Amino acid sequence: MMIRSAVTVSLVSQARGGPFVFWDDLPRAAAKAAELGYDAIEIFAPSAEALDSGTIGGLLREHDLALAAVGTGAGMVIHKLSLTDPDDGQRAKAKAFVKQIIDAGAPFGAPAIIGSMQGRYGDGVDPPTALRWLAEALDELGEHAAQYNVPLIYEPLNRYETNLVNTIAAGVELLQSLAGGNVKLLADLFHMNIEEQNIADALRQGGRWIGHVHFVDSNRRPAGDGHTDFAPIAAALREIEFNGYASAEAFPYPDSATAAETTIAAYRKWFQEK
């Protein structure tokens, strides 16, 4: 079992101020990630067109990096699209946006992440209807990803960001209700710090459903700059034989380079094979 390291890069100007370590300059971010010894980068792009396969492939080869995942949140941030929108046409546009991101990441073995695009209930949509629409979308998008032999990654968010699925247990319940089996959970330690009674126990409960981890501290700063106790978290991930990425989705505190350095030091402390 090997947990691999990754660091986030945002190319979405509308998301400025969000929890991404590197911003705007993908070549520079890739070079710095490689210099620090990361295994991969995770890209948050404004569109599928921004994920140019030639450019990304060249950077990954040059720096001996993998692409850990691609985010879809720009669909919400820029276009206000969600998979639980009351309007049928908007839900269809949301799914089309995600499919394009899946198509862009798949050649590099990178799954797409559904986070903010899950939306929420309200505006005339009751909880059962919203959850049904979400499940149907995850099934359809998971099947789309399956043609590339990559999973779809679904992220439970804290109560301030969605009112649909807030815990790992609720995420497992949702995934177990799906017709297909190609959707995995993203365990984001920041969201879990808000919602879970015990993060390590929640990870154990997630077990085989967990496909990706956002490695970050309690305050959304880099791991080591908050009050999270990572020892039981690392032990739980080993116990469930997690072998995906621990990816730094954190504020660039106090700056991008330092945040990346802080995170890789914490990763080596807690996850690197001795």
Salt bridges, closest charged atoms under 4 A:
ASP24 OD2 - ARG16 NH2 2.44
GLU35 OE2 - LYS32 NZ 3.34
GLU42 OE1 - HIS212 NE2 2.89
GLU42 OE2 - HIS214 NE2 2.94
GLU62 OE2 - HIS63 NE2 3.77
ASP88 OD1 - ARG91 NH2 2.66
ASP103 OD1 - HIS144 NE2 2.71
GLU136 OE2 - ARG132 NH1 3.46
GLU140 OE1 - LYS95 NZ 3.13
GLU140 OE2 - LYS99 NZ 2.72
GLU155 OE2 - HIS191 NE2 3.64
GLU155 OE2 - HIS214 ND1 3.68
ASP188 OD2 - HIS214 ND1 3.05
ASP188 OD2 - ARG220 NH2 3.03
GLU195 OE2 - ARG159 NE 2.91
ASP201 OD1 - ARG204 NH1 2.98
GLU239 OE1 - ARG204 NE 2.94
GLU249 OE1 - HIS214 ND1 3.25
GLU249 OE1 - ARG220 NH2 3.27
GLU261 OE2 - LYS32 NZ 3.82
